[in-house]
Amino acid sequence: MTRSDALPALGERRVRCPACGGDSLYSAANPFRPFCTERCRQMDLGAWASEQFALPGTGEADGPEGPASSGT
């Protein structure tokens, strides 16, 4: 039995990497968590920086009553 087949140690668990979809160790032993590697972490940061993860909106400025895209 290899380490990947064994149950994770207490306080550890396997999660899906948000960038590549592969297995990622979610514990203090993985400094890139929830990502599996630094490469995946950097790819995600680059996507945020280039605004690939933008929320939909009207493009109007927020007013005193709250966000313009609230539909009220």
N, CA, C and O atoms as a CHARMM CRD file, in Angstrom:
* protein
*
  288
    1    1 MET  N      0.83500  -1.17000   0.00000 PROA 1      0.00000
    2    1 MET  CA     0.00000   0.00000   0.00000 PROA 1      0.00000
    3    1 MET  C      0.88800   1.24300   0.00000 PROA 1      0.00000
    4    1 MET  O      1.79600   1.36200   0.82200 PROA 1      0.00000
    5    2 THR  N      0.62300   2.16600  -0.92300 PROA 2      0.00000
    6    2 THR  CA     1.40300   3.40100  -1.00100 PROA 2      0.00000
    7    2 THR  C      0.74700   4.47400  -0.15900 PROA 2      0.00000
    8    2 THR  O     -0.38500   4.31000   0.29600 PROA 2      0.00000
    9    3 ARG  N      1.44500   5.55700   0.04800 PROA 3      0.00000
   10    3 ARG  CA     0.92300   6.66300   0.86100 PROA 3      0.00000
   11    3 ARG  C     -0.35300   7.22900   0.24900 PROA 3      0.00000
   12    3 ARG  O     -1.26000   7.60400   0.99200 PROA 3      0.00000
   13    4 SER  N     -0.45700   7.30600  -1.07600 PROA 4      0.00000
   14    4 SER  CA    -1.65100   7.85600  -1.70700 PROA 4      0.00000
   15    4 SER  C     -2.86600   6.95500  -1.51100 PROA 4      0.00000
   16    4 SER  O     -3.99700   7.43800  -1.55700 PROA 4      0.00000
   17    5 ASP  N     -2.65800   5.65300  -1.29300 PROA 5      0.00000
   18    5 ASP  CA    -3.76800   4.73300  -1.05500 PROA 5      0.00000
   19    5 ASP  C     -4.19600   4.72400   0.40300 PROA 5      0.00000
   20    5 ASP  O     -5.32700   4.35400   0.71700 PROA 5      0.00000
   21    6 ALA  N     -3.30800   5.12600   1.28900 PROA 6      0.00000
   22    6 ALA  CA    -3.59300   5.08400   2.71700 PROA 6      0.00000
   23    6 ALA  C     -4.50600   6.24700   3.09800 PROA 6      0.00000
   24    6 ALA  O     -4.62100   7.23000   2.36500 PROA 6      0.00000
   25    7 LEU  N     -5.13800   6.11900   4.23300 PROA 7      0.00000
   26    7 LEU  CA    -5.95200   7.20900   4.74400 PROA 7      0.00000
   27    7 LEU  C     -5.04900   8.35500   5.16500 PROA 7      0.00000
   28    7 LEU  O     -3.95800   8.11900   5.68200 PROA 7      0.00000
   29    8 PRO  N     -5.48300   9.59500   4.95300 PROA 8      0.00000
   30    8 PRO  CA    -4.65000  10.71500   5.37800 PROA 8      0.00000
   31    8 PRO  C     -4.51200  10.74400   6.89700 PROA 8      0.00000
   32    8 PRO  O     -5.36300  10.23100   7.62400 PROA 8      0.00000
   33    9 ALA  N     -3.43700  11.34600   7.35400 PROA 9      0.00000
   34    9 ALA  CA    -3.19900  11.46200   8.79900 PROA 9      0.00000
   35    9 ALA  C     -4.25900  12.36400   9.41800 PROA 9      0.00000
   36    9 ALA  O     -4.95100  13.09800   8.71300 PROA 9      0.00000
   37   10 LEU  N     -4.37700  12.30600  10.71900 PROA 10     0.00000
   38   10 LEU  CA    -5.34000  13.11300  11.43700 PROA 10     0.00000
   39   10 LEU  C     -5.13300  14.58500  11.12200 PROA 10     0.00000
   40   10 LEU  O     -4.00100  15.06700  11.16200 PROA 10     0.00000
   41   11 GLY  N     -6.19200  15.30200  10.81400 PROA 11     0.00000
   42   11 GLY  CA    -6.09300  16.71700  10.47200 PROA 11     0.00000
   43   11 GLY  C     -5.79300  16.96900   9.01900 PROA 11     0.00000
   44   11 GLY  O     -5.68500  18.12400   8.60600 PROA 11     0.00000
   45   12 GLU  N     -5.65300  15.92100   8.22900 PROA 12     0.00000
   46   12 GLU  CA    -5.39000  16.05800   6.79500 PROA 12     0.00000
   47   12 GLU  C     -6.57200  15.48400   6.02500 PROA 12     0.00000
   48   12 GLU  O     -7.26400  14.58200   6.49700 PROA 12     0.00000
   49   13 ARG  N     -6.78400  16.01500   4.85400 PROA 13     0.00000
   50   13 ARG  CA    -7.78200  15.43200   3.96800 PROA 13     0.00000
   51   13 ARG  C     -7.43100  15.77900   2.53200 PROA 13     0.00000
   52   13 ARG  O     -6.70000  16.73400   2.26700 PROA 13     0.00000
   53   14 ARG  N     -7.95600  15.00100   1.62600 PROA 14     0.00000
   54   14 ARG  CA    -7.74400  15.23600   0.19600 PROA 14     0.00000
   55   14 ARG  C     -8.92900  16.02500  -0.33800 PROA 14     0.00000
   56   14 ARG  O    -10.08200  15.67600  -0.08300 PROA 14     0.00000
   57   15 VAL  N     -8.64400  17.08500  -1.07700 PROA 15     0.00000
   58   15 VAL  CA    -9.67000  17.89600  -1.71500 PROA 15     0.00000
   59   15 VAL  C     -9.32300  18.04400  -3.18900 PROA 15     0.00000
   60   15 VAL  O     -8.21500  17.71200  -3.61100 PROA 15     0.00000
   61   16 ARG  N    -10.25900  18.53400  -3.95500 PROA 16     0.00000
   62   16 ARG  CA   -10.03100  18.76400  -5.37500 PROA 16     0.00000
   63   16 ARG  C     -9.35700  20.12500  -5.54600 PROA 16     0.00000
   64   16 ARG  O     -9.84300  21.12600  -5.01900 PROA 16     0.00000
   65   17 CYS  N     -8.25500  20.16800  -6.27000 PROA 17     0.00000
   66   17 CYS  CA    -7.54600  21.41800  -6.54500 PROA 17     0.00000
   67   17 CYS  C     -8.45200  22.30900  -7.40300 PROA 17     0.00000
   68   17 CYS  O     -8.93000  21.86300  -8.44600 PROA 17     0.00000
   69   18 PRO  N     -8.69700  23.56000  -6.98600 PROA 18     0.00000
   70   18 PRO  CA    -9.58200  24.42900  -7.75900 PROA 18     0.00000
   71   18 PRO  C     -9.03900  24.79200  -9.14100 PROA 18     0.00000
   72   18 PRO  O     -9.80900  25.18000 -10.01900 PROA 18     0.00000
   73   19 ALA  N     -7.74700  24.67400  -9.34500 PROA 19     0.00000
   74   19 ALA  CA    -7.15600  25.06100 -10.62500 PROA 19     0.00000
   75   19 ALA  C     -7.13000  23.91500 -11.63400 PROA 19     0.00000
   76   19 ALA  O     -7.56200  24.08500 -12.77400 PROA 19     0.00000
   77   20 CYS  N     -6.62500  22.74600 -11.22300 PROA 20     0.00000
   78   20 CYS  CA    -6.44300  21.64600 -12.17800 PROA 20     0.00000
   79   20 CYS  C     -7.41600  20.49400 -11.97000 PROA 20     0.00000
   80   20 CYS  O     -7.56600  19.63900 -12.84300 PROA 20     0.00000
   81   21 GLY  N     -8.07800  20.46800 -10.81300 PROA 21     0.00000
   82   21 GLY  CA    -9.02700  19.39100 -10.53400 PROA 21     0.00000
   83   21 GLY  C     -8.39900  18.13700  -9.97400 PROA 21     0.00000
   84   21 GLY  O     -9.10200  17.16100  -9.71000 PROA 21     0.00000
   85   22 GLY  N     -7.09000  18.13900  -9.78500 PROA 22     0.00000
   86   22 GLY  CA    -6.39800  16.97400  -9.23200 PROA 22     0.00000
   87   22 GLY  C     -6.51600  16.92100  -7.71800 PROA 22     0.00000
   88   22 GLY  O     -7.09600  17.81400  -7.10000 PROA 22     0.00000
   89   23 ASP  N     -5.97000  15.88400  -7.13000 PROA 23     0.00000
   90   23 ASP  CA    -5.98100  15.74300  -5.67800 PROA 23     0.00000
   91   23 ASP  C     -5.02900  16.74500  -5.03700 PROA 23     0.00000
   92   23 ASP  O     -3.93300  16.99100  -5.53900 PROA 23     0.00000
   93   24 SER  N     -5.46000  17.30900  -3.93800 PROA 24     0.00000
   94   24 SER  CA    -4.63200  18.23700  -3.18000 PROA 24     0.00000
   95   24 SER  C     -4.74700  17.89500  -1.70700 PROA 24     0.00000
   96   24 SER  O     -5.84600  17.65700  -1.20600 PROA 24     0.00000
   97   25 LEU  N     -3.62300  17.87100  -1.01500 PROA 25     0.00000
   98   25 LEU  CA    -3.60300  17.60300   0.41400 PROA 25     0.00000
   99   25 LEU  C     -3.96200  18.88500   1.14800 PROA 25     0.00000
  100   25 LEU  O     -3.25200  19.88600   1.04400 PROA 25     0.00000
  101   26 TYR  N     -5.06600  18.85600   1.89400 PROA 26     0.00000
  102   26 TYR  CA    -5.49700  20.03600   2.63800 PROA 26     0.00000
  103   26 TYR  C     -5.05900  19.89000   4.08600 PROA 26     0.00000
  104   26 TYR  O     -5.79200  19.37200   4.92800 PROA 26     0.00000
  105   27 SER  N     -3.85500  20.35700   4.35500 PROA 27     0.00000
  106   27 SER  CA    -3.29800  20.32200   5.70900 PROA 27     0.00000
  107   27 SER  C     -2.16900  21.33500   5.78600 PROA 27     0.00000
  108   27 SER  O     -1.77100  21.92500   4.78200 PROA 27     0.00000
  109   28 ALA  N     -1.66200  21.52500   6.99300 PROA 28     0.00000
  110   28 ALA  CA    -0.56300  22.45800   7.19400 PROA 28     0.00000
  111   28 ALA  C      0.70400  22.01600   6.45900 PROA 28     0.00000
  112   28 ALA  O      1.59900  22.83000   6.23100 PROA 28     0.00000
  113   29 ALA  N      0.78900  20.74300   6.08900 PROA 29     0.00000
  114   29 ALA  CA     1.95300  20.23600   5.37100 PROA 29     0.00000
  115   29 ALA  C      1.99500  20.74200   3.92800 PROA 29     0.00000
  116   29 ALA  O      3.04600  20.67500   3.29100 PROA 29     0.00000
  117   30 ASN  N      0.88300  21.24300   3.40300 PROA 30     0.00000
  118   30 ASN  CA     0.81900  21.74600   2.03700 PROA 30     0.00000
  119   30 ASN  C      0.70900  23.27000   2.08900 PROA 30     0.00000
  120   30 ASN  O     -0.37400  23.78900   2.35900 PROA 30     0.00000
  121   31 PRO  N      1.80100  24.00400   1.83600 PROA 31     0.00000
  122   31 PRO  CA     1.75700  25.46300   1.93000 PROA 31     0.00000
  123   31 PRO  C      0.92700  26.11600   0.83100 PROA 31     0.00000
  124   31 PRO  O      0.66300  27.31500   0.90700 PROA 31     0.00000
  125   32 PHE  N      0.51000  25.37400  -0.18300 PROA 32     0.00000
  126   32 PHE  CA    -0.24700  25.92200  -1.30300 PROA 32     0.00000
  127   32 PHE  C     -1.74300  25.63900  -1.19400 PROA 32     0.00000
  128   32 PHE  O     -2.50000  25.98000  -2.10300 PROA 32     0.00000
  129   33 ARG  N     -2.19300  25.00200  -0.06600 PROA 33     0.00000
  130   33 ARG  CA    -3.59200  24.60000   0.04700 PROA 33     0.00000
  131   33 ARG  C     -4.52700  25.76500  -0.18000 PROA 33     0.00000
  132   33 ARG  O     -4.22800  26.85800   0.30200 PROA 33     0.00000
  133   34 PRO  N     -5.60800  25.61600  -0.86000 PROA 34     0.00000
  134   34 PRO  CA    -6.22100  24.37900  -1.31200 PROA 34     0.00000
  135   34 PRO  C     -5.68500  23.88300  -2.65000 PROA 34     0.00000
  136   34 PRO  O     -6.17900  22.89300  -3.18900 PROA 34     0.00000
  137   35 PHE  N     -4.67500  24.56900  -3.18900 PROA 35     0.00000
  138   35 PHE  CA    -4.09400  24.15700  -4.46500 PROA 35     0.00000
  139   35 PHE  C     -3.09700  23.03400  -4.24800 PROA 35     0.00000
  140   35 PHE  O     -2.56900  22.86900  -3.14800 PROA 35     0.00000
  141   36 CYS  N     -2.83800  22.25700  -5.30100 PROA 36     0.00000
  142   36 CYS  CA    -1.92200  21.12400  -5.15600 PROA 36     0.00000
  143   36 CYS  C     -0.46200  21.54600  -5.27700 PROA 36     0.00000
  144   36 CYS  O      0.41200  20.92400  -4.67300 PROA 36     0.00000
  145   37 THR  N     -0.18700  22.59100  -6.04600 PROA 37     0.00000
  146   37 THR  CA     1.19300  23.04100  -6.25900 PROA 37     0.00000
  147   37 THR  C      1.24600  24.56800  -6.32900 PROA 37     0.00000
  148   37 THR  O      0.21300  25.22800  -6.43000 PROA 37     0.00000
  149   38 GLU  N      2.44100  25.11200  -6.27600 PROA 38     0.00000
  150   38 GLU  CA     2.60300  26.55100  -6.43200 PROA 38     0.00000
  151   38 GLU  C      2.15300  26.99400  -7.82000 PROA 38     0.00000
  152   38 GLU  O      1.59900  28.08200  -7.97700 PROA 38     0.00000
  153   39 ARG  N      2.38700  26.15800  -8.82100 PROA 39     0.00000
  154   39 ARG  CA     1.97600  26.48300 -10.19100 PROA 39     0.00000
  155   39 ARG  C      0.47300  26.72000 -10.26600 PROA 39     0.00000
  156   39 ARG  O      0.03100  27.70200 -10.86300 PROA 39     0.00000
  157   40 CYS  N     -0.31900  25.82800  -9.66500 PROA 40     0.00000
  158   40 CYS  CA    -1.77900  25.99200  -9.67000 PROA 40     0.00000
  159   40 CYS  C     -2.17900  27.25500  -8.91600 PROA 40     0.00000
  160   40 CYS  O     -3.08600  27.96700  -9.34700 PROA 40     0.00000
  161   41 ARG  N     -1.52000  27.54100  -7.80400 PROA 41     0.00000
  162   41 ARG  CA    -1.81900  28.74700  -7.03600 PROA 41     0.00000
  163   41 ARG  C     -1.53900  29.99100  -7.87200 PROA 41     0.00000
  164   41 ARG  O     -2.33100  30.93300  -7.86800 PROA 41     0.00000
  165   42 GLN  N     -0.41900  29.99800  -8.58800 PROA 42     0.00000
  166   42 GLN  CA    -0.05900  31.13900  -9.42500 PROA 42     0.00000
  167   42 GLN  C     -1.00900  31.30300 -10.60500 PROA 42     0.00000
  168   42 GLN  O     -1.34000  32.42600 -10.98600 PROA 42     0.00000
  169   43 MET  N     -1.45000  30.18600 -11.18500 PROA 43     0.00000
  170   43 MET  CA    -2.41300  30.25900 -12.29200 PROA 43     0.00000
  171   43 MET  C     -3.71500  30.90800 -11.82100 PROA 43     0.00000
  172   43 MET  O     -4.29400  31.72600 -12.53600 PROA 43     0.00000
  173   44 ASP  N     -4.17300  30.55200 -10.63500 PROA 44     0.00000
  174   44 ASP  CA    -5.39900  31.11600 -10.08500 PROA 44     0.00000
  175   44 ASP  C     -5.22200  32.60300  -9.79500 PROA 44     0.00000
  176   44 ASP  O     -6.10900  33.40200 -10.09300 PROA 44     0.00000
  177   45 LEU  N     -4.09100  32.97500  -9.22100 PROA 45     0.00000
  178   45 LEU  CA    -3.80500  34.38300  -8.95100 PROA 45     0.00000
  179   45 LEU  C     -3.78700  35.18000 -10.25400 PROA 45     0.00000
  180   45 LEU  O     -4.30300  36.29600 -10.30500 PROA 45     0.00000
  181   46 GLY  N     -3.20200  34.62000 -11.29600 PROA 46     0.00000
  182   46 GLY  CA    -3.16500  35.28500 -12.59500 PROA 46     0.00000
  183   46 GLY  C     -4.55000  35.47800 -13.18100 PROA 46     0.00000
  184   46 GLY  O     -4.82600  36.49900 -13.80900 PROA 46     0.00000
  185   47 ALA  N     -5.42400  34.49700 -12.97600 PROA 47     0.00000
  186   47 ALA  CA    -6.79500  34.61000 -13.46200 PROA 47     0.00000
  187   47 ALA  C     -7.52500  35.74000 -12.74400 PROA 47     0.00000
  188   47 ALA  O     -8.25600  36.50600 -13.37200 PROA 47     0.00000
  189   48 TRP  N     -7.33000  35.84700 -11.42200 PROA 48     0.00000
  190   48 TRP  CA    -7.94200  36.95200 -10.67800 PROA 48     0.00000
  191   48 TRP  C     -7.37200  38.29300 -11.14100 PROA 48     0.00000
  192   48 TRP  O     -8.12100  39.25400 -11.31300 PROA 48     0.00000
  193   49 ALA  N     -6.06900  38.36700 -11.34300 PROA 49     0.00000
  194   49 ALA  CA    -5.42200  39.61700 -11.73700 PROA 49     0.00000
  195   49 ALA  C     -5.88400  40.08200 -13.11600 PROA 49     0.00000
  196   49 ALA  O     -5.97200  41.28400 -13.36700 PROA 49     0.00000
  197   50 SER  N     -6.17800  39.13900 -14.01000 PROA 50     0.00000
  198   50 SER  CA    -6.63800  39.50700 -15.34900 PROA 50     0.00000
  199   50 SER  C     -8.15800  39.59600 -15.43100 PROA 50     0.00000
  200   50 SER  O     -8.72500  39.68900 -16.51900 PROA 50     0.00000
  201   51 GLU  N     -8.81500  39.56800 -14.26300 PROA 51     0.00000
  202   51 GLU  CA   -10.26300  39.72300 -14.12200 PROA 51     0.00000
  203   51 GLU  C    -11.06800  38.65400 -14.84500 PROA 51     0.00000
  204   51 GLU  O    -12.16400  38.92800 -15.33300 PROA 51     0.00000
  205   52 GLN  N    -10.53400  37.43300 -14.91800 PROA 52     0.00000
  206   52 GLN  CA   -11.29200  36.32300 -15.49400 PROA 52     0.00000
  207   52 GLN  C    -12.39600  35.85600 -14.55600 PROA 52     0.00000
  208   52 GLN  O    -13.32800  35.17900 -14.99100 PROA 52     0.00000
  209   53 PHE  N    -12.30700  36.20700 -13.26600 PROA 53     0.00000
  210   53 PHE  CA   -13.30500  35.81900 -12.27700 PROA 53     0.00000
  211   53 PHE  C    -14.16000  37.02100 -11.87700 PROA 53     0.00000
  212   53 PHE  O    -14.36500  37.25400 -10.68600 PROA 53     0.00000
  213   54 ALA  N    -14.65700  37.77700 -12.83300 PROA 54     0.00000
  214   54 ALA  CA   -15.44300  38.96700 -12.53800 PROA 54     0.00000
  215   54 ALA  C    -16.89700  38.58400 -12.24300 PROA 54     0.00000
  216   54 ALA  O    -17.43400  37.63800 -12.81900 PROA 54     0.00000
  217   55 LEU  N    -17.51100  39.33300 -11.34400 PROA 55     0.00000
  218   55 LEU  CA   -18.92200  39.14300 -11.04100 PROA 55     0.00000
  219   55 LEU  C    -19.74900  39.97600 -12.00700 PROA 55     0.00000
  220   55 LEU  O    -19.34600  41.08000 -12.37400 PROA 55     0.00000
  221   56 PRO  N    -20.90600  39.46000 -12.42300 PROA 56     0.00000
  222   56 PRO  CA   -21.73400  40.23900 -13.34400 PROA 56     0.00000
  223   56 PRO  C    -22.30100  41.47200 -12.64400 PROA 56     0.00000
  224   56 PRO  O    -22.56300  41.44400 -11.44200 PROA 56     0.00000
  225   57 GLY  N    -22.48400  42.52700 -13.38300 PROA 57     0.00000
  226   57 GLY  CA   -23.04700  43.75700 -12.84500 PROA 57     0.00000
  227   57 GLY  C    -23.47400  44.65800 -13.97900 PROA 57     0.00000
  228   57 GLY  O    -23.29400  44.31900 -15.14900 PROA 57     0.00000
  229   58 THR  N    -24.03500  45.79800 -13.64500 PROA 58     0.00000
  230   58 THR  CA   -24.52800  46.72500 -14.66000 PROA 58     0.00000
  231   58 THR  C    -23.45000  47.67100 -15.15600 PROA 58     0.00000
  232   58 THR  O    -23.61700  48.30300 -16.19900 PROA 58     0.00000
  233   59 GLY  N    -22.35100  47.77900 -14.43100 PROA 59     0.00000
  234   59 GLY  CA   -21.30600  48.71200 -14.80500 PROA 59     0.00000
  235   59 GLY  C    -21.54300  50.09900 -14.22900 PROA 59     0.00000
  236   59 GLY  O    -20.71600  50.99300 -14.40300 PROA 59     0.00000
  237   60 GLU  N    -22.68900  50.28700 -13.53100 PROA 60     0.00000
  238   60 GLU  CA   -22.99700  51.57000 -12.91400 PROA 60     0.00000
  239   60 GLU  C    -22.35200  51.64000 -11.53000 PROA 60     0.00000
  240   60 GLU  O    -22.11700  50.61800 -10.88400 PROA 60     0.00000
  241   61 ALA  N    -22.07900  52.84700 -11.09800 PROA 61     0.00000
  242   61 ALA  CA   -21.49800  53.03700  -9.76600 PROA 61     0.00000
  243   61 ALA  C    -22.54000  52.74400  -8.69400 PROA 61     0.00000
  244   61 ALA  O    -23.73600  52.91700  -8.92600 PROA 61     0.00000
  245   62 ASP  N    -22.09900  52.31000  -7.54000 PROA 62     0.00000
  246   62 ASP  CA   -22.98400  52.08500  -6.40100 PROA 62     0.00000
  247   62 ASP  C    -23.48100  53.41500  -5.85500 PROA 62     0.00000
  248   62 ASP  O    -22.74900  54.40400  -5.83000 PROA 62     0.00000
  249   63 GLY  N    -24.72900  53.42600  -5.42100 PROA 63     0.00000
  250   63 GLY  CA   -25.31100  54.64200  -4.85100 PROA 63     0.00000
  251   63 GLY  C    -25.45200  54.51300  -3.34900 PROA 63     0.00000
  252   63 GLY  O    -25.00600  53.52600  -2.76300 PROA 63     0.00000
  253   64 PRO  N    -26.07400  55.51300  -2.71600 PROA 64     0.00000
  254   64 PRO  CA   -26.23800  55.50200  -1.25900 PROA 64     0.00000
  255   64 PRO  C    -27.15700  54.37500  -0.77300 PROA 64     0.00000
  256   64 PRO  O    -27.09400  53.99500   0.39700 PROA 64     0.00000
  257   65 GLU  N    -27.99500  53.84400  -1.64000 PROA 65     0.00000
  258   65 GLU  CA   -28.91900  52.76000  -1.28600 PROA 65     0.00000
  259   65 GLU  C    -28.29900  51.38300  -1.46700 PROA 65     0.00000
  260   65 GLU  O    -28.94400  50.38100  -1.16100 PROA 65     0.00000
  261   66 GLY  N    -27.05200  51.30400  -1.96000 PROA 66     0.00000
  262   66 GLY  CA   -26.38200  50.02300  -2.14700 PROA 66     0.00000
  263   66 GLY  C    -25.95700  49.85200  -3.58700 PROA 66     0.00000
  264   66 GLY  O    -25.94700  50.81200  -4.35700 PROA 66     0.00000
  265   67 PRO  N    -25.60200  48.61800  -3.95800 PROA 67     0.00000
  266   67 PRO  CA   -25.11900  48.34900  -5.31300 PROA 67     0.00000
  267   67 PRO  C    -26.17300  48.66000  -6.37600 PROA 67     0.00000
  268   67 PRO  O    -27.35800  48.38400  -6.19400 PROA 67     0.00000
  269   68 ALA  N    -25.72100  49.23400  -7.47900 PROA 68     0.00000
  270   68 ALA  CA   -26.62400  49.56300  -8.57600 PROA 68     0.00000
  271   68 ALA  C    -27.18300  48.32700  -9.23900 PROA 68     0.00000
  272   68 ALA  O    -28.25300  48.39000  -9.84400 PROA 68     0.00000
  273   69 SER  N    -26.48800  47.19600  -9.14400 PROA 69     0.00000
  274   69 SER  CA   -26.94300  45.97800  -9.81400 PROA 69     0.00000
  275   69 SER  C    -27.89600  45.15900  -8.96800 PROA 69     0.00000
  276   69 SER  O    -28.18400  44.01500  -9.31900 PROA 69     0.00000
  277   70 SER  N    -28.40500  45.71000  -7.84600 PROA 70     0.00000
  278   70 SER  CA   -29.28800  44.94200  -6.96900 PROA 70     0.00000
  279   70 SER  C    -30.67700  44.77600  -7.54200 PROA 70     0.00000
  280   70 SER  O    -31.43800  43.94200  -7.05200 PROA 70     0.00000
  281   71 GLY  N    -31.04400  45.54800  -8.57600 PROA 71     0.00000
  282   71 GLY  CA   -32.33500  45.37200  -9.22300 PROA 71     0.00000
  283   71 GLY  C    -33.46300  46.12600  -8.56000 PROA 71     0.00000
  284   71 GLY  O    -34.62600  45.89400  -8.88900 PROA 71     0.00000
  285   72 THR  N    -33.16400  47.01300  -7.64600 PROA 72     0.00000
  286   72 THR  CA   -34.22600  47.78100  -6.99600 PROA 72     0.00000
  287   72 THR  C    -34.35000  49.16700  -7.55200 PROA 72     0.00000
  288   72 THR  O    -35.20100  49.93700  -7.10700 PROA 72     0.00000
